[in-house]
Amino acid sequence: MDSQLNEIFVNAREAARKLNLLDDATKNSLLLTLADAIGQHTAAILDANAKDLAKMSPENPKYDRLKLTEARLAGIAGDMRNVASLPSPLDKVLMESVLPNGLKIRKVSVPFGVIGVIYEARPNVSFDVFSLCFKSGSACVLKGGSDAIDSNRAIVQLIRSTLKAAGIDENVVQLLPPSHQATAEMLHAVGYIDLIIPRGSKNLIEFVRDNSRVPVIETGAGICHTYFHASGDIEKGRAIVNNAKTRRVSVCNALDCLLVDAARIPHLASLVEPLAASKVVIYADDVAYKALDGVYPLLEHATDENWGLEYMDYKMSLRIVDGIDEALAHIARYTSHHSESIVAEDADACKRFTREVDAACVYTNAPTSFTDGAQFGFGAEIGISTQKLHARGPMALPEITTYKYIIEGNGQIRNN
């Protein structure tokens, strides 16, 4: 292992041990101080971010994720204050019992220790991950992409200086170099890093899952569908589809594919009409294309490659389906198990959709844009888990703890 990287991992492990000794009031005070510092150092962070933005084309789908603004930094600071206000996830008694021999057993929530996060052009992740890991008692090792290196350096420098001023070991947050070697070393840091969480593209997540010797929680790519059922309310549908697609196209909860019941073809133009104001390109199947040709201005023929595609852009797919069976079959084939939605007034259709769709978040009559830790009242999130082991959906404070059993005895011995 590279000596510099080895030192980073060793320091993070030692800092995690010290962090476990801090009380919740001290952690909350630090987070509130850091939230204030974000406002005080906004100009410096934006200057660093501008250097990163200058190296990326605004046409790149990652550009919006990379971009920081005063409003976004204020939102990040607000989320950090929310995290500080939440109850500690540690030392919670999850189960307790007394055996016939008098042994008392408690299952108690504890920190993971050191959490590594690999992410791409999303500098806001640096703040979010630190606040959640710090509150839940874990050190964090951050591995951002080269696209955001100046932004991440400025952010981590601010965090570390705030920690140092408070007398807390600044090594509870570490930023690795944006190199392939650093990634490889991180994925093999058994004994130093307890958990790795990748945040980014499908390719990144698959690479981490396939190459890591450290346990991984997948925060999957978001290939999100909305199914407009035969009973769907057109006004609800218009608003839901437009919000899910255009609120922020570069995020994982944005709508990628709209499925419309064949019975609602007469209302199709009205359903997608609001999207034109945002210049959303629709890749439509043959039936939908025929219905929208000459009516919707940005229309393309869909191919097989359009199904199961995460656009991260002002683009989406559109398919006409013959009832809920076909809609469910399409979603089952192409879902990334992130977020799926149905627009329907038929209660039985909603019940069937929520029961049969295999996704972390399943919505009825609401857009997938709500899949977010802060929106769920969790303060912030470390990612959206699309797997089924340990955590699923927005991962916040409880999801980034583990547990141990504490057994209290009074001289009992085992006789069998």
C-alpha positions in Angstrom: 0.0 0.0 0.0 1.2 3.5 -0.8 2.7 5.0 2.4 0.7 8.3 2.1 -2.6 6.5 1.7 -1.7 4.1 4.4 -1.2 7.0 6.8 -4.6 8.5 5.8 -6.3 5.2 6.6 -4.5 4.7 9.9 -5.3 8.3 11.0 -9.0 7.8 10.1 -9.2 4.6 12.1 -7.6 6.3 15.1 -9.8 9.4 14.8 -12.9 7.1 14.7 -11.9 5.6 18.1 -11.6 9.1 19.6 -14.9 10.2 18.0 -16.7 7.5 19.8 -15.8 9.3 23.1 -17.6 12.5 22.1 -21.0 13.2 23.5 -23.9 14.2 21.3 -24.0 17.8 22.5 -20.4 18.3 21.4 -21.1 16.8 18.0 -24.2 19.0 17.5 -22.3 22.1 18.5 -19.6 21.4 15.9 -22.2 20.8 13.2 -24.0 24.1 14.0 -20.6 25.9 13.9 -19.8 24.4 10.6 -23.2 25.3 9.2 -22.4 29.0 10.1 -19.0 28.7 8.6 -20.5 27.6 5.3 -22.2 31.0 5.1 -19.1 32.8 6.1 -17.0 31.1 3.5 -19.5 30.9 0.7 -17.4 33.1 -1.6 -14.3 31.0 -1.2 -16.2 27.8 -1.9 -17.9 29.2 -5.0 -14.5 30.4 -6.3 -13.1 26.9 -6.0 -16.3 25.5 -7.6 -15.9 28.0 -10.5 -12.5 26.5 -11.3 -14.1 23.0 -11.6 -17.0 24.3 -13.6 -14.6 26.0 -16.0 -13.2 22.6 -16.9 -16.6 21.1 -17.8 -19.0 21.9 -20.6 -22.4 23.2 -19.5 -23.9 20.6 -21.8 -22.4 17.8 -19.7 -25.2 16.1 -17.7 -22.9 16.3 -14.7 -22.6 20.1 -14.8 -25.7 20.7 -12.8 -24.6 18.2 -10.1 -21.2 19.9 -10.0 -22.5 23.4 -9.7 -22.8 25.1 -6.3 -24.6 28.3 -5.7 -25.3 30.6 -2.8 -28.8 29.1 -2.5 -27.5 25.5 -2.7 -24.9 26.2 0.0 -27.5 27.8 2.2 -29.6 24.6 1.7 -26.6 22.4 2.6 -26.1 24.5 5.8 -29.8 24.2 6.6 -29.6 20.4 6.2 -26.6 20.3 8.5 -28.6 22.2 11.2 -31.4 19.7 10.7 -29.0 16.8 11.3 -27.7 18.5 14.5 -31.3 18.8 15.7 -32.1 15.1 15.2 -31.8 12.6 18.1 -28.6 10.6 18.2 -28.8 7.2 16.5 -26.3 5.7 18.9 -26.8 3.7 22.1 -30.4 2.9 21.2 -31.6 -0.4 22.7 -32.9 -2.3 19.8 -33.8 -5.4 21.8 -33.4 -6.6 25.3 -34.1 -9.8 27.1 -33.2 -11.8 30.2 -32.3 -15.5 29.8 -33.5 -18.2 32.3 -30.0 -18.2 33.8 -30.2 -14.5 34.5 -27.9 -13.2 31.7 -29.2 -9.8 30.5 -28.8 -9.3 26.7 -29.1 -5.9 25.0 -28.8 -5.2 21.3 -27.4 -1.6 21.0 -26.8 0.6 18.0 -23.1 1.6 17.6 -21.0 3.4 14.9 -19.6 1.6 11.9 -16.2 3.1 12.6 -14.8 4.3 9.3 -17.1 4.8 6.2 -15.6 5.4 2.8 -17.6 7.1 0.1 -16.7 7.2 -3.6 -18.6 9.8 -5.6 -18.3 11.8 -8.8 -19.0 15.4 -9.6 -21.1 16.2 -6.6 -19.3 18.4 -4.1 -22.4 18.7 -1.9 -21.8 15.1 -1.0 -18.7 16.1 1.0 -20.7 18.1 3.4 -23.6 15.7 3.6 -21.5 12.6 4.2 -19.4 14.4 6.9 -22.4 15.6 8.8 -24.1 12.2 8.9 -21.0 10.2 9.6 -19.9 12.7 12.4 -23.3 12.7 14.1 -23.4 8.9 13.9 -19.9 8.5 15.3 -18.0 7.4 12.3 -15.0 8.9 10.6 -15.3 9.3 6.8 -12.8 8.8 4.0 -14.0 10.7 0.9 -12.9 9.8 -2.6 -14.3 12.5 -5.0 -13.8 12.6 -8.7 -11.2 14.8 -10.5 -14.1 16.9 -11.9 -14.8 18.4 -8.4 -11.3 18.4 -6.9 -11.0 22.1 -6.2 -14.5 22.2 -4.7 -13.9 19.2 -2.5 -10.5 20.5 -1.3 -12.1 23.8 -0.3 -15.0 22.0 1.5 -12.8 19.5 3.3 -10.3 22.2 4.3 -13.2 24.2 5.9 -14.5 21.1 7.7 -11.0 20.2 9.0 -10.2 23.8 10.2 -13.6 23.9 12.0 -12.8 20.6 13.7 -9.3 21.7 14.7 -10.6 25.0 16.2 -13.0 22.9 18.3 -10.3 20.7 19.6 -11.5 17.6 17.7 -9.2 15.4 15.7 -9.5 16.7 12.1 -8.7 13.2 10.7 -12.3 12.2 11.2 -12.7 13.4 7.7 -10.1 12.5 5.0 -10.1 13.4 1.3 -8.2 11.0 -0.9 -6.4 12.2 -4.1 -8.6 11.9 -7.3 -6.5 9.0 -8.7 -7.3 5.5 -9.8 -4.6 4.2 -7.4 -6.4 5.9 -4.5 -9.6 4.2 -5.5 -7.9 0.8 -5.7 -6.3 1.2 -2.3 -9.5 2.3 -0.8 -11.4 -0.7 -2.1 -8.8 -3.0 -0.5 -8.4 -1.2 2.8 -9.6 -4.1 4.9 -9.1 -3.5 8.5 -9.1 0.3 8.0 -12.4 1.0 6.3 -15.6 -0.8 7.5 -18.0 0.1 4.8 -17.8 1.7 1.3 -20.8 3.5 -0.3 -20.5 4.5 -4.0 -22.6 7.4 -5.3 -22.7 8.1 -9.0 -23.2 6.4 -12.3 -24.2 2.8 -12.9 -20.7 2.1 -14.2 -19.1 3.5 -11.0 -21.4 1.5 -8.7 -20.8 -1.7 -10.7 -17.0 -1.2 -10.6 -17.0 -0.7 -6.8 -19.2 -3.7 -6.2 -17.1 -5.9 -8.4 -13.7 -4.9 -7.1 -14.1 -4.0 -3.5 -12.8 -6.3 -0.7 -14.5 -4.0 1.8 -18.3 -4.5 2.3 -20.4 -2.3 -0.1 -23.8 -0.7 0.1 -25.0 0.1 -3.4 -26.7 3.5 -3.9 -28.0 2.6 -7.3 -28.6 4.6 -10.4 -32.1 6.0 -10.7 -34.0 4.7 -13.7 -37.4 6.0 -12.5 -40.8 5.3 -14.1 -44.2 6.9 -13.8 -47.3 4.9 -14.9 -50.4 6.9 -15.8 -53.2 4.5 -15.2 -56.5 4.4 -17.0 -58.1 6.0 -13.9 -55.5 8.7 -13.5 -56.5 12.3 -12.9 -55.2 14.4 -15.8 -54.4 17.5 -13.7 -52.6 15.5 -11.1 -50.8 13.6 -13.8 -49.6 16.8 -15.6 -48.2 18.3 -12.5 -46.6 15.0 -11.3 -44.9 14.2 -14.6 -43.6 17.7 -15.1 -42.2 17.9 -11.6 -40.6 14.5 -11.7 -38.9 15.3 -14.9 -38.0 19.0 -14.8 -37.5 19.9 -11.1 -33.8 18.9 -11.4 -32.9 16.6 -14.3 -29.4 15.6 -13.1 -30.5 13.9 -9.9 -31.2 10.2 -9.4 -34.9 10.6 -8.6 -35.8 12.4 -11.9 -38.3 10.7 -14.2 -36.8 8.7 -17.1 -39.7 6.8 -18.5 -43.4 7.6 -18.7 -45.8 4.7 -19.2 -49.3 5.7 -20.3 -52.3 3.4 -20.4 -53.7 2.9 -24.0 -57.1 4.0 -22.7 -55.7 7.5 -22.1 -54.2 8.2 -25.5 -56.8 10.9 -26.1 -55.3 12.8 -23.1 -51.7 12.1 -24.0 -51.0 15.5 -25.5 -52.4 17.3 -22.5 -50.4 15.1 -20.1 -47.0 15.9 -21.6 -47.8 19.5 -22.7 -46.1 21.2 -19.6 -42.8 19.5 -20.5 -42.5 21.6 -23.7 -41.8 24.7 -21.6 -38.6 23.1 -20.3 -37.7 21.8 -23.8 -37.9 18.1 -22.8 -37.1 15.8 -25.7 -39.5 12.8 -25.7 -38.4 9.5 -27.2 -41.8 7.9 -28.0 -42.8 4.4 -29.1 -44.7 4.2 -32.4 -48.2 4.5 -30.9 -47.2 7.5 -28.8 -45.3 9.1 -31.6 -48.3 8.9 -33.9 -50.5 10.5 -31.2 -48.1 13.4 -30.5 -46.7 14.0 -34.0 -47.4 17.6 -35.0 -48.6 18.4 -31.4 -45.6 18.0 -29.2 -42.6 20.0 -30.6 -39.6 17.9 -29.4 -40.4 14.4 -30.5 -38.1 11.5 -31.4 -38.7 7.8 -32.2 -37.7 5.5 -29.4 -35.5 2.5 -29.9 -34.7 -0.4 -27.6 -31.8 1.6 -26.2 -34.2 4.2 -24.7 -35.8 1.7 -22.3 -33.8 1.3 -19.1 -31.8 4.5 -19.7 -31.0 7.1 -17.0 -30.9 10.4 -18.9 -29.8 13.0 -16.4 -30.9 15.5 -19.0 -34.0 17.1 -20.4 -35.0 13.9 -22.1 -37.3 11.0 -21.3 -38.9 7.9 -22.8 -42.6 7.4 -23.4 -44.4 4.1 -24.0 -48.0 3.2 -24.4 -49.0 0.1 -22.4 -52.1 -2.1 -22.6 -53.1 -2.0 -19.0 -51.4 -2.4 -15.6 -50.1 -5.9 -16.4 -47.9 -4.6 -19.2 -46.9 -1.5 -17.1 -45.7 -3.8 -14.3 -43.9 -6.1 -16.7 -42.0 -3.1 -18.2 -41.0 -1.8 -14.9 -39.9 -5.2 -13.6 -37.7 -5.6 -16.7 -36.1 -2.1 -16.7 -36.2 -0.8 -13.1 -33.1 0.1 -11.1 -35.1 -0.6 -7.9 -34.9 3.1 -7.0 -38.2 4.9 -7.3 -41.4 4.2 -9.2 -44.8 5.9 -9.3 -48.4 5.3 -10.3 -51.0 8.0 -11.0 -54.4 6.5 -10.5 -57.7 7.1 -8.8 -58.4 3.3 -8.7 -57.5 2.2 -5.2 -57.1 -1.4 -6.2 -54.6 -0.4 -9.0 -52.6 1.6 -6.5 -52.6 -1.3 -4.0 -51.4 -3.7 -6.6 -48.7 -1.4 -7.9 -47.3 -0.8 -4.4 -47.4 -4.5 -3.7 -45.8 -5.8 -6.9 -43.2 -3.1 -7.8 -39.8 -4.0 -6.5 -38.2 -0.7 -5.6 -36.9 1.1 -2.6 -39.5 3.8 -2.9 -43.0 3.3 -4.5 -45.3 6.2 -4.9 -49.0 6.7 -5.6 -50.2 10.0 -7.0 -46.9 11.8 -6.2 -43.7 12.4 -8.1 -40.5 10.4 -7.6 -38.7 13.7 -7.0 -39.6 13.3 -3.3 -37.0 10.4 -2.9 -34.6 12.4 -0.7 -33.5 12.0 2.9 -34.2 15.7 3.7 -37.7 15.4 2.2 -38.4 12.3 4.2 -37.5 14.2 7.4 -34.2 12.5 7.9 -32.1 15.8 7.8 -29.9 14.6 5.0 -28.9 11.4 3.3 -25.7 9.6 2.5 -27.3 8.0 -0.5 -30.3 6.0 -1.8 -29.8 2.3 -1.3 -31.3 0.1 -4.0 -30.3 -3.2 -2.4 -32.1 -5.2 0.3 -29.4 -6.0 2.8 -29.0 -3.7 5.9 -30.5 -0.5 4.4 -32.9 0.4 1.6 -34.0 3.8 0.3 -32.7 7.1 1.7 -29.8 6.2 4.1 -29.7 8.6 7.0 -28.5 8.4 10.6 -30.0 5.1 11.7 -28.9 3.4 8.4 -25.2 4.2 8.9 -25.0 2.6 12.3 -24.6 -1.1 13.1 -25.1 -2.8 16.4 -23.5 -5.0 19.0 -24.8 -7.3 21.8 -24.0 -6.4 25.4 -24.4 -9.3 27.8 -24.4 -8.6 31.5 -23.8 -11.5 33.9 -23.2 -12.1 37.6 -20.9 -15.1 37.6 -23.0 -17.5 35.4 -21.0 -20.2 33.6 -22.1 -22.4 30.7 -22.6 -26.1 31.6 -23.5 -27.6 28.2 
